[in-house]
């Protein structure tokens, strides 16, 4: 027990030191400044070549979504997640050692592979896992209650990418942990892939008239993802459509791709969203303290 208490202490002090370094000591793998730079880049594109020309630069809930970016990327880890995840990982590893004598989860050594092959493998595996988790967030009722936060967006813009409930971080990371832990990727690999997925995610939610031509069958894009946020879903897909995060190929392969027309001005949200909490604190405590009376 003492070792776990120490893990919690080290997690808080370690993450606080890390956060200070991120802000005060910029470097190539710095999440804070990469997020800032990519956000400014995509926001600039929205202002220069907007798809919905009547949408304001500071669209509805712009600052709410900006705070979600800060909270989900940094503050949540500082408040609880870093300590919680470190304890969970150590407890899981201790269980494997106690029950099965397993000391190391790594089943596939990729260190000898070319760097491009390592990065591509990590990107594809992680994205396929996330696609499946995303479908689960729509199909499992109690998970959908948390996912409603993301679908409460009524005007789409790049920052809507990171408006999501903190429970989604726990679900995504938990499901990804074992398969990715079994492959010997280093932290630098995650940084490179993560920066790339941030860019794609920002673009998916951006006010841009882009579909990438033939590459739309591989990469998710604004003209595809707008339909994922549509309030009116087709009868053939009552749980949702276009679940891809970075890659659209999974939706085309498994029959969940749906782009009936341009979709520029479709209504976003979900049934009953008029009753959904509007402020940050009420959203991040939903559905633990549920106020939605329609569902």
C-alpha positions as CSV (number, residue, x, y, z in Angstrom):
1,X,0.0,0.0,0.0
2,X,2.8,2.4,0.8
3,X,4.2,2.0,-2.7
4,X,0.9,3.1,-4.2
5,X,0.7,6.1,-1.9
6,X,4.2,7.0,-3.2
7,X,3.0,6.5,-6.8
8,X,0.2,9.0,-6.1
9,X,2.6,11.5,-4.6
10,X,5.2,11.1,-7.4
11,X,2.4,11.4,-10.0
12,X,1.3,14.8,-8.7
13,X,4.7,16.3,-8.2
14,X,6.0,14.7,-11.5
15,X,3.1,16.0,-13.6
16,X,3.3,19.4,-12.0
17,X,7.0,19.6,-12.9
18,X,6.2,18.3,-16.4
19,X,3.5,20.9,-16.9
20,X,5.9,23.7,-15.9
21,X,8.5,22.4,-18.3
22,X,5.9,22.3,-21.1
23,X,5.1,26.0,-20.6
24,X,8.5,27.4,-19.6
25,X,10.8,25.2,-21.7
26,X,9.6,24.8,-25.3
27,X,11.0,21.9,-27.3
28,X,10.1,20.0,-30.4
29,X,7.9,17.4,-28.5
30,X,6.1,20.0,-26.4
31,X,2.4,19.3,-26.4
32,X,1.4,22.7,-25.1
33,X,3.0,24.7,-27.9
34,X,2.1,22.2,-30.6
35,X,-1.5,22.4,-29.5
36,X,-1.4,26.2,-29.5
37,X,0.3,26.4,-32.9
38,X,-2.0,23.9,-34.6
39,X,-5.0,25.7,-33.1
40,X,-3.9,29.1,-34.4
41,X,-3.1,27.5,-37.8
42,X,-6.5,25.9,-38.3
43,X,-8.4,28.8,-36.8
44,X,-6.6,31.1,-39.3
45,X,-7.7,28.9,-42.1
46,X,-11.3,29.1,-40.9
47,X,-11.1,32.9,-40.9
48,X,-9.5,33.1,-44.3
49,X,-11.5,30.5,-46.2
50,X,-14.6,29.7,-44.1
51,X,-17.2,27.2,-45.3
52,X,-20.0,28.8,-43.4
53,X,-19.3,32.4,-44.2
54,X,-21.9,33.8,-41.8
55,X,-20.3,32.0,-38.8
56,X,-18.6,34.4,-36.4
57,X,-14.8,34.2,-35.8
58,X,-15.7,33.7,-32.1
59,X,-18.5,31.3,-32.8
60,X,-21.0,30.0,-30.3
61,X,-19.2,28.4,-27.3
62,X,-15.8,29.2,-28.7
63,X,-14.3,30.0,-25.3
64,X,-16.0,27.0,-23.7
65,X,-14.3,24.7,-26.2
66,X,-11.0,26.5,-25.8
67,X,-11.2,25.8,-22.1
68,X,-12.0,22.2,-22.8
69,X,-8.8,22.0,-24.8
70,X,-6.8,23.2,-21.8
71,X,-8.8,21.0,-19.3
72,X,-8.7,17.8,-21.3
73,X,-5.1,18.0,-22.3
74,X,-3.5,19.3,-19.1
75,X,-5.7,20.2,-16.1
76,X,-7.5,16.8,-15.9
77,X,-4.2,15.0,-15.6
78,X,-3.1,17.4,-13.0
79,X,-6.3,17.1,-10.9
80,X,-6.6,13.3,-10.9
81,X,-6.0,11.4,-14.1
82,X,-2.2,11.1,-14.1
83,X,-2.2,9.7,-10.5
84,X,-5.2,7.4,-11.2
85,X,-3.7,6.0,-14.4
86,X,-0.3,5.4,-12.8
87,X,-1.9,3.5,-9.9
88,X,-4.0,1.5,-12.3
89,X,-1.1,0.5,-14.5
90,X,1.0,-0.5,-11.6
91,X,-1.9,-2.5,-10.0
92,X,-2.5,-4.2,-13.4
93,X,1.2,-5.1,-13.8
94,X,1.3,-6.4,-10.2
95,X,-1.7,-8.6,-10.8
96,X,-0.1,-10.0,-14.0
97,X,3.0,-10.8,-12.0
98,X,1.1,-12.3,-9.1
99,X,-1.4,-14.4,-11.1
100,X,0.6,-15.4,-14.2
101,X,4.2,-14.5,-13.4
102,X,4.3,-12.0,-16.3
103,X,6.9,-9.3,-16.0
104,X,6.6,-7.7,-19.4
105,X,3.5,-7.2,-21.6
106,X,5.5,-6.6,-24.7
107,X,4.7,-9.4,-27.2
108,X,5.9,-7.8,-30.4
109,X,9.2,-6.1,-30.6
110,X,9.1,-3.2,-33.2
111,X,12.4,-1.5,-32.3
112,X,14.2,-3.1,-35.2
113,X,11.6,-1.9,-37.7
114,X,12.2,1.2,-39.8
115,X,10.9,4.3,-38.0
116,X,8.2,4.9,-40.6
117,X,6.9,1.4,-40.2
118,X,6.7,1.8,-36.4
119,X,4.8,5.1,-36.7
120,X,2.4,3.8,-39.3
121,X,1.7,0.7,-37.3
122,X,1.0,2.7,-34.2
123,X,-1.2,5.2,-36.0
124,X,-3.3,2.5,-37.7
125,X,-3.7,0.3,-34.6
126,X,-4.5,3.2,-32.3
127,X,-7.0,4.7,-34.8
128,X,-8.8,1.4,-35.3
129,X,-9.2,0.9,-31.6
130,X,-10.5,4.4,-31.2
131,X,-13.0,3.9,-34.0
132,X,-14.4,0.9,-32.2
133,X,-14.5,2.8,-28.9
134,X,-16.2,5.7,-30.6
135,X,-18.9,3.3,-31.9
136,X,-19.3,1.9,-28.4
137,X,-19.8,5.5,-27.1
138,X,-22.9,5.8,-29.3
139,X,-24.3,2.3,-28.8
140,X,-23.9,1.7,-25.1
141,X,-26.5,3.9,-23.3
142,X,-24.5,4.8,-20.2
143,X,-21.5,5.7,-22.4
144,X,-23.6,7.8,-24.7
145,X,-24.7,9.9,-21.7
146,X,-21.0,11.0,-21.3
147,X,-20.5,11.4,-25.1
148,X,-23.4,13.8,-25.3
149,X,-21.0,16.5,-24.1
150,X,-19.1,16.3,-27.4
151,X,-22.4,16.3,-29.4
152,X,-23.7,19.3,-27.6
153,X,-21.8,21.4,-30.1
154,X,-24.2,23.6,-32.1
155,X,-21.8,25.5,-34.3
156,X,-18.8,23.6,-35.6
157,X,-15.2,24.9,-35.3
158,X,-11.7,23.5,-34.7
159,X,-11.9,23.8,-30.9
160,X,-15.0,21.5,-30.8
161,X,-12.5,18.7,-31.4
162,X,-11.6,18.7,-27.8
163,X,-14.9,19.3,-26.2
164,X,-15.5,15.9,-24.6
165,X,-16.2,14.5,-21.2
166,X,-13.3,13.5,-18.9
167,X,-14.8,10.0,-18.7
168,X,-14.0,9.5,-22.4
169,X,-10.3,9.9,-21.6
170,X,-10.6,7.0,-19.1
171,X,-12.5,4.8,-21.5
172,X,-10.3,5.4,-24.6
173,X,-7.0,5.0,-22.6
174,X,-8.2,1.9,-20.7
175,X,-9.3,0.1,-23.9
176,X,-6.1,1.1,-25.7
177,X,-3.7,0.2,-22.9
178,X,-3.3,-3.6,-23.3
179,X,-3.0,-3.8,-27.1
180,X,-0.6,-0.9,-27.3
181,X,1.4,-2.0,-24.3
182,X,2.0,-5.3,-26.0
183,X,3.8,-3.5,-28.8
184,X,7.2,-1.9,-27.9
185,X,6.6,1.7,-28.9
186,X,8.6,4.5,-27.3
187,X,7.2,7.8,-26.0
188,X,8.7,9.7,-28.9
189,X,6.5,7.6,-31.3
190,X,3.4,8.6,-29.4
191,X,4.3,12.2,-29.5
192,X,4.7,12.2,-33.3
193,X,1.5,10.3,-33.9
194,X,-0.4,12.4,-31.4
195,X,0.6,15.7,-33.0
196,X,-0.5,14.4,-36.4
197,X,-3.9,13.2,-35.0
198,X,-4.4,16.6,-33.3
199,X,-4.1,18.3,-36.6
200,X,-6.5,15.9,-38.4
201,X,-9.0,16.2,-35.5
202,X,-8.8,20.0,-35.6
203,X,-9.4,20.0,-39.4
204,X,-12.3,17.5,-39.1
205,X,-14.2,19.9,-36.9
206,X,-13.1,23.1,-38.7
207,X,-15.3,25.5,-40.6
208,X,-13.6,24.4,-43.9
209,X,-15.0,23.2,-47.2
210,X,-12.5,20.4,-47.5
211,X,-12.8,16.7,-48.4
212,X,-9.3,15.9,-49.7
213,X,-10.4,14.5,-53.1
214,X,-9.7,10.7,-53.4
215,X,-8.0,10.8,-50.0
216,X,-11.4,11.3,-48.4
217,X,-11.7,7.5,-48.5
218,X,-8.7,7.3,-46.2
219,X,-8.8,10.4,-44.0
220,X,-11.6,11.8,-42.1
221,X,-12.5,15.4,-43.2
222,X,-14.8,18.4,-42.4
223,X,-17.4,17.5,-45.0
224,X,-17.7,14.0,-43.7
225,X,-17.4,14.7,-40.0
226,X,-20.1,17.4,-40.1
227,X,-22.6,14.5,-40.7
228,X,-21.4,12.7,-37.6
229,X,-22.7,15.7,-35.6
230,X,-26.0,15.8,-37.4
231,X,-29.0,16.0,-35.2
232,X,-31.1,14.0,-37.7
233,X,-29.7,10.5,-38.2
234,X,-30.7,8.2,-41.0
235,X,-33.1,5.4,-40.1
236,X,-30.5,2.9,-41.3
237,X,-28.0,4.1,-38.8
238,X,-29.9,5.1,-35.6
239,X,-26.8,5.0,-33.4
240,X,-24.7,7.3,-35.6
241,X,-22.5,7.5,-38.7
242,X,-19.0,8.4,-39.7
243,X,-17.3,7.3,-36.5
244,X,-13.7,7.8,-37.9
245,X,-11.3,9.9,-35.8
246,X,-8.4,10.3,-38.1
247,X,-9.1,7.6,-40.7
248,X,-12.4,7.4,-42.7
249,X,-11.5,4.0,-44.2
250,X,-13.0,2.1,-41.3
251,X,-16.4,3.6,-42.0
252,X,-16.2,2.8,-45.7
253,X,-15.1,-0.8,-44.9
254,X,-17.7,-1.5,-42.3
255,X,-20.7,0.3,-43.8
256,X,-21.0,3.3,-41.5
257,X,-20.1,6.0,-44.0
258,X,-22.9,8.4,-44.8
259,X,-22.7,11.7,-46.7
260,X,-26.1,12.3,-48.4
261,X,-25.3,15.8,-49.6
262,X,-23.0,18.8,-48.8
263,X,-24.2,19.2,-45.2
264,X,-22.9,22.8,-44.7
265,X,-25.9,24.1,-42.9
266,X,-27.4,21.0,-41.3
267,X,-28.6,21.2,-37.6
268,X,-26.1,19.8,-35.2
269,X,-26.7,18.1,-31.8
270,X,-29.0,15.4,-30.6
271,X,-32.7,15.0,-29.7
272,X,-33.4,16.8,-26.4
273,X,-30.2,18.9,-26.6
274,X,-32.2,22.0,-25.6
275,X,-32.3,20.6,-22.1
276,X,-28.6,19.7,-22.0
277,X,-26.3,21.7,-19.5
278,X,-24.6,24.7,-21.1
279,X,-21.8,25.5,-18.7
280,X,-18.5,23.7,-18.2
281,X,-19.0,22.6,-14.6
282,X,-22.5,21.3,-15.2
283,X,-21.3,19.4,-18.3
284,X,-18.3,17.7,-16.7
285,X,-20.5,16.6,-13.8
286,X,-23.1,15.2,-16.2
287,X,-24.5,12.5,-16.1
288,X,-23.3,12.0,-12.5
289,X,-25.7,14.8,-11.5
290,X,-28.1,14.5,-14.5
291,X,-30.4,17.3,-15.3
292,X,-31.5,16.1,-18.8
293,X,-35.2,15.3,-18.3
294,X,-35.8,13.9,-21.8
295,X,-33.6,10.8,-21.6
